[in-house]
Amino acid sequence: MSKQAWVWLTPEQMQKADRLSIEAGRTGFDLMMTAGEQVVHHIQQRWHQQVIHILCGPGNNGGDGFVVARLLQQQGWPVRLALLGSLESLRGEAKEHAALWAGPVEPLTPAFLDDAQLVVDALFGTGLSRPLDASLQHMVTTLNAKRIPVCAVDIPSGVNGLSGAVMGAAVQATLTVSFARKKPGLLLFPGRAYCGELVVVDIGIEASVINAVAEANYENHPALWAAAMPWPRPTQHKYSRGHVLVRGGRHLTGASRLSAMAAARIGAGLVSLAVPSAVWPVYAASMLSVMVGECDSIDEWAAWLADERRNVLLLGPGAGLNASLKAEVLQALATRRSVVLDADALSVFADAPQGLFDAVNGVCVLTPHEGEFARLFGASDSLSSKVDRARAAASKSQAIIILKGADTVIAEPRGRVVINTNAPAELATGGTGDVLAGFVAGLLAQGMPAFEAACAAVWLHGRAASQLGSGMLAEDLPAQIGQVLAELKSSYDAI
């Protein structure tokens, strides 16, 4: 499957794609007609004929609703339609399609929902930029409370198409039929939780038009990075598959052990753990495939760094917040080798994050969760786009950012952004972030390009967790990655 299939478009880019299609010869009337036909097709695939109520808004989304109402009525469905605003206020293609509707147009009130068995939500599209007013919020909450099946047109009304934020209230859809490509608001939480089943349909916008408006925005999928996977070759030996050096901490010894084992399991030829001598026996007794050595000072850390064959350095998991950690991070960055920073290695710079950013002078991957991100880059408001925040952070830090969560976003300084969508809820347990950092480091050690390594690690992490399912612990993930890699390799030629 090509990368192009995994492109997503912002609402602004989608508007531009519509405009370019019209300039190339399609009419706005035809695009709206095709969109409505696709919605009707997917409704009929899932539901039998029943009383269906169409909620139409004052813009093009409402125009789509008029098409759906007319086509379903022609096929014998009992249809009622309500409009927000007046017919006279409609413009363009929405006005043209509304003129073809032969039935009554009712006012949009909660009472309109009383006998509905199925609802089409065509109130607001992806361009919604301000919160719904009080009366509309009441309408939406009434609809949700009735638990009537809902088909949303393009996006559930009330969801911001750019950020996924809920604009006061949002329709809880059973099915969302979106057009041409997914929008970030359909991929990011909380918006993603309102979509129900999500299908994306072709409305006749050519791939060349999509390519003309799309930036480097993708939903994470092996199509983006499988060609760069560092599969073992018969002529390789352990030294040619890279050497990850992990800095271990004194108190939370499990974190860095998870990272080290993850790096080894995903294919790094060698993994070393540099740990405080007081807890060396704890590490050494449990790490059979990882080399464990003592490190008690900044000078000893420098000695560990002196071996340039240790080509990837991972710091932070279970390290503890202390001045020596900050110095060790700066020493690691000064080597100009690939560096992965997680957890405490990020939070230790909370008082002066610019010092960290100024020290980045090579490949560096930062893996913050939202709390750690806020310490480095500042708090965000509830309506801000996670994509924009991650992209800005990558530009500011000149590092690759993995902004973790149920909708992890990966961004690089040059502007590429990927949204990950395969993470199951089971990943919300202690230690899984340490495993992810180890996966990133292990792929980097084998020579995988940094952005592709970050995207691959996040996707593989999610896939492993999905396979493990309920009862999964972080320590299960490294062992599971072998099955995931085998599955990926077996389908490699088809990707």
C-alpha positions as CSV (number, residue, x, y, z in Angstrom):
1,M,0.0,0.0,0.0
2,S,1.4,3.4,-0.9
3,K,2.3,6.1,1.5
4,Q,-0.3,8.4,-0.2
5,A,-3.2,6.4,1.2
6,W,-2.1,7.4,4.8
7,V,-1.9,11.1,4.1
8,W,-4.3,13.2,6.3
9,L,-5.5,16.7,5.4
10,T,-6.2,19.7,7.6
11,P,-9.5,21.4,7.1
12,E,-7.8,24.2,5.2
13,Q,-6.0,21.7,2.9
14,M,-9.3,20.0,2.2
15,Q,-10.9,23.3,1.3
16,K,-8.0,23.9,-1.1
17,A,-8.4,20.4,-2.6
18,D,-12.1,21.1,-3.3
19,R,-11.2,24.4,-4.9
20,L,-8.5,22.9,-7.1
21,S,-10.9,20.1,-8.2
22,I,-13.4,22.7,-9.2
23,E,-10.8,24.7,-11.1
24,A,-9.8,21.4,-12.9
25,G,-13.4,20.9,-14.1
26,R,-15.4,19.3,-11.4
27,T,-18.3,21.4,-10.1
28,G,-19.0,22.0,-6.4
29,F,-22.5,20.7,-7.1
30,D,-21.1,17.4,-8.3
31,L,-18.7,17.1,-5.4
32,M,-21.5,17.6,-2.9
33,M,-23.7,15.1,-4.8
34,T,-21.0,12.5,-4.7
35,A,-20.4,13.1,-1.0
36,G,-24.1,12.6,-0.3
37,E,-24.3,9.5,-2.4
38,Q,-21.4,7.9,-0.5
39,V,-23.1,8.7,2.8
40,V,-26.3,7.1,1.6
41,H,-24.4,4.0,0.4
42,H,-22.8,3.5,3.8
43,I,-26.1,4.1,5.6
44,Q,-27.8,1.4,3.5
45,Q,-25.0,-1.0,4.1
46,R,-25.6,-0.8,7.9
47,W,-29.2,-0.1,8.5
48,H,-32.6,-1.2,7.1
49,Q,-35.2,1.3,6.1
50,Q,-36.5,3.1,9.2
51,V,-37.5,6.6,10.3
52,I,-34.5,8.8,9.7
53,H,-34.0,12.4,10.7
54,I,-31.5,14.7,9.0
55,L,-30.0,17.6,10.9
56,C,-28.7,20.2,8.5
57,G,-26.5,23.1,9.3
58,P,-26.1,26.4,7.5
59,G,-23.0,25.6,5.4
60,N,-21.8,22.9,3.0
61,N,-22.1,20.2,5.6
62,G,-25.8,21.0,5.6
63,G,-25.8,20.9,1.8
64,D,-24.6,17.3,2.1
65,G,-27.5,16.6,4.4
66,F,-30.0,17.8,1.8
67,V,-28.5,15.4,-0.7
68,V,-28.7,12.5,1.7
69,A,-32.3,13.4,2.6
70,R,-33.4,13.6,-1.1
71,L,-31.7,10.3,-2.1
72,L,-33.1,8.3,0.8
73,Q,-36.6,9.7,0.3
74,Q,-36.4,8.7,-3.4
75,Q,-35.6,5.1,-2.2
76,G,-38.6,5.0,0.1
77,W,-37.1,5.9,3.4
78,P,-39.4,7.9,5.8
79,V,-37.3,11.1,6.0
80,R,-37.7,14.2,8.1
81,L,-35.3,17.2,7.8
82,A,-34.5,20.0,10.1
83,L,-32.4,23.1,9.3
84,L,-30.4,25.4,11.5
85,G,-31.3,28.8,10.2
86,S,-33.3,29.6,7.1
87,L,-33.3,28.4,3.6
88,E,-32.7,32.0,2.5
89,S,-29.4,32.1,4.3
90,L,-27.9,29.1,2.4
91,R,-25.3,29.8,-0.2
92,G,-23.7,28.2,-3.3
93,E,-24.1,24.4,-3.7
94,A,-25.9,24.0,-0.4
95,K,-28.6,26.3,-1.7
96,E,-28.8,24.5,-5.0
97,H,-29.3,21.1,-3.4
98,A,-31.7,22.5,-0.8
99,A,-33.9,23.7,-3.7
100,L,-34.2,20.1,-4.9
101,W,-35.6,18.9,-1.6
102,A,-39.3,18.4,-1.9
103,G,-40.2,17.7,1.7
104,P,-40.9,20.1,4.5
105,V,-38.0,21.9,6.3
106,E,-38.6,21.8,10.1
107,P,-36.9,24.0,12.8
108,L,-34.0,22.4,14.6
109,T,-35.2,21.8,18.1
110,P,-34.8,18.9,20.6
111,A,-38.4,17.9,20.0
112,F,-37.4,17.1,16.4
113,L,-35.6,14.0,17.7
114,D,-38.6,12.5,19.4
115,D,-39.6,9.7,17.0
116,A,-36.2,9.3,15.2
117,Q,-34.8,5.8,14.8
118,L,-31.7,7.0,13.0
119,V,-30.1,10.4,12.7
120,V,-27.8,12.0,10.1
121,D,-25.6,14.7,11.6
122,A,-24.9,17.2,8.9
123,L,-24.8,20.3,11.1
124,F,-21.1,21.3,11.0
125,G,-18.1,20.1,9.1
126,T,-14.4,20.1,9.7
127,G,-14.1,23.9,9.6
128,L,-15.9,24.6,12.9
129,S,-13.7,27.1,14.8
130,R,-15.8,28.3,17.7
131,P,-17.8,26.6,20.5
132,L,-21.4,25.7,19.9
133,D,-23.8,28.1,21.5
134,A,-25.9,27.1,24.5
135,S,-28.9,26.0,22.4
136,L,-26.9,23.9,20.1
137,Q,-25.0,22.3,23.0
138,H,-28.4,21.4,24.5
139,M,-29.5,19.9,21.1
140,V,-26.3,17.8,20.9
141,T,-26.5,16.6,24.5
142,T,-30.2,15.7,24.0
143,L,-29.3,13.7,20.9
144,N,-26.5,11.9,22.8
145,A,-28.7,11.1,25.7
146,K,-31.3,9.4,23.5
147,R,-28.7,6.9,22.2
148,I,-30.1,7.0,18.8
149,P,-27.7,5.6,16.1
150,V,-26.1,8.6,14.3
151,C,-24.3,8.8,11.0
152,A,-22.0,11.9,11.0
153,V,-21.2,13.6,7.7
154,D,-17.4,14.2,7.4
155,I,-17.0,14.7,11.2
156,P,-19.2,14.6,14.3
157,S,-20.6,18.1,14.8
158,G,-18.8,19.9,17.6
159,V,-15.4,18.3,17.0
160,N,-12.7,20.6,15.8
161,G,-11.4,19.2,12.6
162,L,-7.8,20.4,13.2
163,S,-7.2,19.6,16.9
164,G,-9.9,17.0,17.8
165,A,-11.0,19.3,20.6
166,V,-14.7,19.3,21.6
167,M,-16.2,22.7,21.0
168,G,-18.6,22.8,24.0
169,A,-20.3,19.6,23.1
170,A,-20.0,17.0,20.2
171,V,-22.3,14.5,18.6
172,Q,-21.5,10.9,19.6
173,A,-21.6,9.2,16.2
174,T,-22.1,5.5,15.5
175,L,-20.6,5.9,12.0
176,T,-18.6,8.8,10.5
177,V,-18.3,9.1,6.7
178,S,-15.4,11.4,5.9
179,F,-14.4,12.6,2.5
180,A,-11.2,12.1,0.5
181,R,-8.8,11.8,3.4
182,K,-8.9,11.7,7.2
183,K,-8.6,15.0,9.1
184,P,-6.4,15.3,12.2
185,G,-9.5,15.9,14.4
186,L,-10.6,12.4,13.5
187,L,-7.3,10.9,14.6
188,L,-6.6,12.9,17.7
189,F,-8.4,12.5,21.0
190,P,-10.9,13.4,22.2
191,G,-12.4,13.8,18.7
192,R,-11.5,10.3,17.7
193,A,-13.7,8.9,20.5
194,Y,-16.7,10.6,19.0
195,C,-16.4,9.1,15.5
196,G,-17.7,5.5,16.1
197,E,-16.8,3.5,13.0
198,L,-14.8,5.7,10.6
199,V,-14.8,5.3,6.9
200,V,-13.2,7.5,4.3
201,V,-14.8,7.7,0.9
202,D,-13.7,8.9,-2.5
203,I,-15.7,11.9,-3.8
204,G,-13.8,12.3,-7.0
205,I,-10.8,14.4,-5.9
206,E,-7.8,13.3,-7.9
207,A,-4.7,11.9,-6.3
208,S,-2.7,14.7,-8.0
209,V,-4.8,17.3,-6.3
210,I,-4.3,15.6,-2.9
211,N,-0.5,15.6,-3.6
212,A,-0.6,19.2,-4.5
213,V,-2.1,20.3,-1.2
214,A,-0.8,17.7,1.3
215,E,2.2,18.4,3.4
216,A,4.2,15.6,5.0
217,N,1.3,14.6,7.3
218,Y,0.6,10.9,7.7
219,E,-1.2,8.4,9.9
220,N,1.4,6.0,11.1
221,H,1.6,2.8,9.1
222,P,4.4,0.4,7.9
223,A,4.0,1.9,4.4
224,L,5.9,4.9,5.7
225,W,8.9,3.1,7.0
226,A,9.0,-0.6,6.3
227,A,11.5,-0.1,3.4
228,A,14.0,1.3,6.0
229,M,13.7,-1.5,8.5
230,P,17.1,-2.9,9.4
231,W,16.4,-6.6,8.8
232,P,19.4,-8.8,9.7
233,R,21.6,-9.9,6.9
234,P,23.7,-13.1,6.7
235,T,27.0,-11.3,6.5
236,Q,26.4,-9.2,9.7
237,H,27.8,-9.8,13.2
238,K,26.8,-8.3,16.5
239,Y,29.2,-5.4,16.2
240,S,27.7,-4.3,12.9
241,R,24.2,-4.2,14.4
242,G,25.0,-1.4,16.7
243,H,25.6,-1.0,20.4
244,V,23.1,0.8,22.7
245,L,24.4,2.3,26.0
246,V,21.7,2.8,28.6
247,R,22.2,4.8,31.8
248,G,20.7,3.0,34.8
249,G,19.4,4.6,38.0
250,R,19.9,3.8,41.6
251,H,16.3,3.5,42.9
252,L,13.9,2.6,40.0
253,T,16.0,-0.1,38.6
254,G,13.2,-1.7,36.5
255,A,12.9,1.2,34.1
256,S,16.3,1.1,32.5
257,R,16.2,-2.7,32.5
258,L,13.0,-2.5,30.5
259,S,14.7,-0.1,28.1
260,A,17.8,-2.2,27.7
261,M,15.9,-5.4,27.1
262,A,13.7,-3.6,24.5
263,A,16.7,-2.4,22.6
264,A,18.2,-5.9,22.6
265,R,14.9,-7.6,21.5
266,I,14.3,-5.2,18.6
267,G,17.7,-6.1,17.2
268,A,20.6,-4.1,18.6
269,G,23.7,-6.2,18.4
270,L,24.9,-5.2,21.8
271,V,23.4,-3.4,24.8
272,S,25.3,-2.1,27.8
273,L,23.9,-0.8,31.1
274,A,26.0,1.6,33.1
275,V,24.6,1.5,36.7
276,P,25.6,2.7,40.2
277,S,27.8,0.2,41.9
278,A,25.6,0.1,45.0
279,V,22.9,-1.6,42.9
280,W,25.1,-3.4,40.4
281,P,24.1,-6.8,41.8
282,V,20.4,-6.1,41.2
283,Y,21.0,-5.3,37.6
284,A,23.6,-8.0,36.9
285,A,21.6,-10.8,38.3
286,S,18.6,-10.1,36.1
287,M,20.2,-9.1,32.8
288,L,21.6,-12.2,31.1
289,S,21.8,-10.7,27.5
290,V,22.9,-7.2,28.5
291,M,26.3,-6.2,29.7
292,V,26.1,-4.5,33.1
293,G,28.9,-2.3,34.4
294,E,29.5,0.2,37.2
295,C,29.3,3.9,36.8
296,D,29.3,6.2,39.9
297,S,30.6,9.6,38.6
298,I,30.6,12.0,35.7
299,D,34.2,10.9,35.0
300,E,33.2,7.3,34.9
301,W,30.3,8.2,32.6
302,A,32.9,9.9,30.3
303,A,34.9,6.7,30.2
304,W,31.8,4.8,29.1
305,L,31.3,7.3,26.3
306,A,34.9,7.0,25.2
307,D,34.1,3.9,23.2
308,E,32.7,5.2,20.0
309,R,31.2,1.8,19.1
310,R,28.5,2.6,21.6
311,N,26.6,4.5,18.8
312,V,23.3,5.1,20.6
313,L,23.0,6.6,24.1
314,L,19.7,6.3,26.1
315,L,19.3,8.3,29.3
316,G,16.4,9.0,31.7
317,P,14.4,5.9,32.6
318,G,14.5,5.5,36.4
319,A,17.5,7.9,36.5
320,G,16.4,10.2,39.3
321,L,16.3,14.0,39.2
322,N,19.8,15.2,40.1
323,A,22.5,17.5,38.8
324,S,24.7,14.6,37.7
325,L,22.0,13.4,35.3
326,K,21.9,16.8,33.7
327,A,25.7,16.8,33.2
328,E,25.5,13.2,31.8
329,V,22.9,14.2,29.3
330,L,25.0,17.2,28.1
331,Q,28.1,14.9,27.8
332,A,26.1,12.4,25.8
333,L,24.8,15.1,23.4
334,A,28.3,16.5,23.0
335,T,29.4,13.1,21.5
336,R,27.2,13.9,18.4
337,R,26.1,10.3,18.5
338,S,22.4,9.4,18.4
339,V,20.8,10.1,21.8
340,V,17.4,9.1,23.1
341,L,16.1,11.1,26.1
342,D,13.2,10.0,28.2
343,A,11.5,10.6,31.6
344,D,14.0,12.1,34.1
345,A,16.4,13.1,31.4
346,L,13.8,15.5,30.2
347,S,12.4,16.7,33.5
348,V,15.8,17.5,34.9
349,F,15.9,20.4,32.4
350,A,12.5,21.8,33.5
351,D,14.1,24.9,35.1
352,A,16.2,25.8,32.0
353,P,15.0,23.8,28.9
354,Q,16.9,26.0,26.5
355,G,20.1,24.6,27.9
356,L,19.0,21.2,26.6
357,F,17.9,22.5,23.2
358,D,21.2,24.4,22.7
359,A,23.1,21.2,23.4
360,V,21.3,19.2,20.6
361,N,23.8,19.0,17.8
362,G,23.1,15.6,16.2
363,V,20.4,13.0,16.1
364,C,18.3,13.3,19.2
365,V,14.9,11.8,20.1
366,L,12.8,13.2,23.0
367,T,10.0,11.0,24.2
368,P,7.9,13.1,26.6
369,H,4.4,12.4,27.9
370,E,2.1,15.4,28.3
371,G,3.5,16.3,31.7
372,E,7.1,16.2,30.7
373,F,6.3,18.0,27.5
374,A,4.7,20.9,29.5
375,R,7.8,21.1,31.7
376,L,10.0,21.7,28.6
377,F,7.8,23.5,26.2
378,G,5.1,25.1,28.4
379,A,1.5,24.2,29.1
380,S,-1.1,24.2,26.3
381,D,-4.8,25.2,26.3
382,S,-7.5,22.6,25.7
383,L,-8.2,23.7,22.1
384,S,-4.6,23.6,20.9
385,S,-3.6,21.0,18.3
386,K,-1.3,18.2,19.5
387,V,0.1,18.2,16.0
388,D,1.0,21.9,16.1
389,R,2.5,21.6,19.5
390,A,4.7,18.7,18.6
391,R,5.8,20.3,15.3
392,A,6.7,23.5,17.1
393,A,8.6,21.6,19.8
394,A,10.6,19.8,17.2
395,S,11.5,23.0,15.5
396,K,12.5,24.7,18.8
397,S,14.5,21.8,20.1
398,Q,15.9,20.6,16.8
399,A,15.1,17.1,18.0
400,I,12.6,14.5,16.9
401,I,9.6,14.6,19.3
402,I,7.5,11.6,20.3
403,L,4.7,13.2,22.2
404,K,3.2,10.2,23.8
405,G,-0.4,9.3,24.6
406,A,-3.3,7.3,23.2
407,D,-2.8,9.4,20.0
408,T,1.0,9.7,20.0
409,V,2.4,12.3,17.6
410,I,5.9,12.1,16.1
411,A,7.4,15.3,14.7
412,E,10.7,16.2,13.2
413,P,12.4,19.7,12.9
414,R,11.8,19.8,9.1
415,G,8.1,19.6,9.6
416,R,7.1,16.0,9.0
417,V,4.4,14.9,11.4
418,V,2.9,11.4,11.9
419,I,-0.1,10.6,14.1
420,N,-0.2,7.1,15.6
421,T,-3.5,5.4,15.9
422,N,-2.8,1.7,16.8
423,A,-2.1,2.1,20.6
424,P,-4.5,0.0,22.7
425,A,-5.7,1.1,26.1
426,E,-3.5,-1.7,27.7
427,L,-0.5,0.5,27.1
428,A,-1.6,2.8,29.9
429,T,0.5,1.0,32.5
430,G,3.8,1.7,34.2
431,G,7.0,1.0,32.2
432,T,5.6,0.9,28.7
433,G,7.3,4.3,27.9
434,D,10.6,2.8,29.0
435,V,10.1,0.0,26.5
436,L,9.3,2.4,23.8
437,A,12.5,4.4,24.4
438,G,14.4,1.1,24.1
439,F,12.8,0.2,20.9
440,V,13.7,3.6,19.4
441,A,17.3,3.2,20.6
442,G,17.6,-0.3,19.2
443,L,16.4,0.7,15.8
444,L,18.7,3.7,15.7
445,A,21.7,1.5,16.7
446,Q,21.1,-0.6,13.6
447,G,21.2,2.4,11.3
448,M,17.6,3.1,10.7
449,P,17.0,6.8,9.9
450,A,15.9,8.6,13.0
451,F,12.4,9.8,12.0
452,E,11.5,6.4,10.5
453,A,12.9,4.7,13.6
454,A,10.7,6.8,15.8
455,C,7.6,6.1,13.8
456,A,8.4,2.4,13.5
457,A,9.1,2.0,17.2
458,V,5.8,3.6,18.1
459,W,3.8,1.5,15.7
460,L,5.5,-1.8,16.7
461,H,5.0,-0.9,20.4
462,G,1.3,-0.5,19.8
463,R,1.1,-3.7,17.7
464,A,2.8,-5.8,20.3
465,A,0.5,-4.5,23.0
466,S,-2.6,-5.3,20.9
467,Q,-1.4,-8.8,20.4
468,L,-0.8,-9.2,24.1
469,G,-4.2,-7.7,25.1
470,S,-5.7,-7.7,28.6
471,G,-3.4,-8.4,31.5
472,M,-0.3,-7.1,29.6
473,L,2.6,-5.8,31.6
474,A,5.4,-3.6,30.3
475,E,7.8,-6.5,30.7
476,D,5.8,-8.6,28.3
477,L,6.4,-6.2,25.4
478,P,10.1,-6.8,24.6
479,A,9.5,-10.6,24.3
480,Q,6.4,-10.0,22.1
481,I,8.3,-7.8,19.6
482,G,9.8,-10.9,17.9
483,Q,6.3,-12.1,16.8
484,V,5.5,-8.6,15.6
485,L,8.7,-8.3,13.5
486,A,8.1,-11.7,12.0
487,E,4.5,-10.7,11.1
488,L,5.8,-7.5,9.5
489,K,8.6,-9.2,7.6
490,S,6.3,-11.9,6.2
491,S,4.1,-9.1,4.7
492,Y,7.1,-6.9,3.7
493,D,6.7,-7.4,0.0
494,A,3.1,-6.4,0.1
495,I,3.6,-3.1,2.0
